[in-house]
């Protein structure tokens, strides 16, 4: 907590961007659906880790799902600039 100057400024900007992205996802129906689908897809990885039968399809790679979701979110015409 003892850091200041440029570090503090960058950290505050990063937090502001997170808040903007969160508010946009909450308010934009399209992005909310993208987030919901991502949340559900990543949740499937938790089920596989819990020992479900091997016959079930392999769970998606969570990082791959997140990267694809970010592309979709950034494709929104109303997505906040700089995020």
C-alpha positions in Angstrom: 0.0 0.0 0.0 3.0 2.2 0.2 3.3 2.7 -3.6 2.3 5.9 -5.2 2.8 8.0 -8.3 2.6 6.2 -11.7 1.9 2.8 -10.2 -1.1 4.1 -8.2 -2.4 5.9 -11.3 -2.2 2.7 -13.4 -3.8 0.7 -10.7 -6.7 3.2 -10.3 -7.2 3.2 -14.1 -7.3 -0.6 -14.2 -9.9 -0.6 -11.4 -12.0 2.0 -13.3 -11.8 -0.2 -16.4 -13.0 -3.2 -14.5 -15.9 -1.3 -13.1 -16.8 0.0 -16.6 -16.7 -3.5 -18.0 -18.8 -4.9 -15.2 -21.4 -2.1 -15.5 -21.6 -2.7 -19.3 -22.1 -6.4 -19.0 -24.8 -5.8 -16.4 -26.6 -3.2 -18.7 -26.1 -4.7 -22.2 -28.4 -7.6 -23.0 -26.0 -9.0 -25.6 -22.9 -8.9 -23.4 -24.9 -10.3 -20.5 -25.8 -13.3 -22.6 -22.1 -13.7 -23.6 -21.1 -13.6 -20.0 -23.8 -16.0 -19.0 -22.8 -18.5 -21.6 -19.1 -18.2 -20.6 -20.1 -18.6 -16.9 -22.0 -21.8 -17.7 -19.3 -23.2 -20.0 -16.6 -22.7 -17.4 -18.9 -24.1 -14.7 -18.9 -27.3 -16.7 -15.1 -27.7 -16.0 -16.0 -27.8 -12.3 -18.4 -30.7 -12.8 -15.8 -32.7 -14.6 -13.4 -32.1 -11.7 -16.0 -33.5 -9.4 -15.7 -36.9 -10.9 -18.6 -37.2 -13.4 -18.6 -40.3 -15.7 -16.0 -40.4 -18.4 -18.7 -40.8 -21.1 -19.5 -37.1 -20.8 -17.9 -34.8 -23.4 -14.6 -33.3 -22.3 -15.0 -29.9 -20.6 -13.8 -26.9 -22.5 -10.5 -25.3 -21.7 -11.5 -22.4 -19.3 -8.9 -20.0 -20.7 -9.9 -20.7 -24.3 -13.5 -20.0 -23.3 -12.5 -16.7 -21.6 -10.4 -15.6 -24.6 -13.4 -16.3 -27.0 -15.7 -14.4 -24.6 -13.4 -11.4 -24.5 -13.4 -11.3 -28.3 -17.2 -11.4 -28.3 -17.5 -8.7 -25.6 -15.1 -6.4 -27.4 -17.1 -6.8 -30.6 -20.0 -5.1 -29.0 -20.6 -1.6 -30.4 -21.1 -0.2 -27.0 -18.1 -1.9 -25.3 -16.1 0.7 -23.2 -13.1 2.0 -25.1 -9.7 1.0 -23.8 -10.8 -2.3 -22.2 
